Amino acid sequence: MKKILFILVTITLSLTACADNDQLVEYAELPVVAQTFIRKYFNPSDVSYIEREREGMHLEYNVYLKDATEIDFDHQGNLQSIDCRRNAVPEGIVPELITSFVSLHHPDQIIVEYAISYRFLTVEISNGLDLVFALAGHFVRVDDYASI
C-alpha cells in the first residue's frame, strides 16, 4: 500500500512540475519569425491559444489554431513541426522536392503533418504513412514508427 501511495504522490508531483513549465502567452509574445510564419500561411485571428514551454535551457512555442492545427516553434521562432490533422499542410511550407515526391509516388494523398529534426525531415500523408527525407529533401525511407 505504501508503494502505491508513493507512486501516486510521485506521479502527481511530476505532473505538477511539468505543468509549471507551460504558460499561456499572447500572440505578440511569439518571436517575430513565428509571427511572420503565421501571417504568411494563416490568419492570426485563427489562433486559439499559444503555450510557451521550457525544454531544457530553451523555450518552445506551441500554437493551436481554431481548426485544431498545431504549429511548434523553437525559441527563435523557427518551425519545428506542423500538424494539420486531416487538412493539407499549406503550400510553401514543405520543400518542393518533398511535395513533388509525394505527388509522384502517392498521388491520391496529401501531406497532413511536417516535422524538422536535426537529421531528417518527416511528413505524414493522409493514409497514415510517415515518409522520412534527408535534410536536402531526398527520400530516405517509409517509417511506420516515426515520432513526428
Secondary structure, 3 states (H helix, E strand, C coil): CHHHHHHHHHHHHHHHHHHHHEEEECHHHCCHHHHHHHHHHCCHHHEEEEEEEEECCEEEEEEEECCCCEEEECCCCCEEEEECCCCCCCCCCCCHHHHHHHHHHCCCCCEEEEEECCCEEEEEECCCCEEEEECCCCEEEECCCCCC
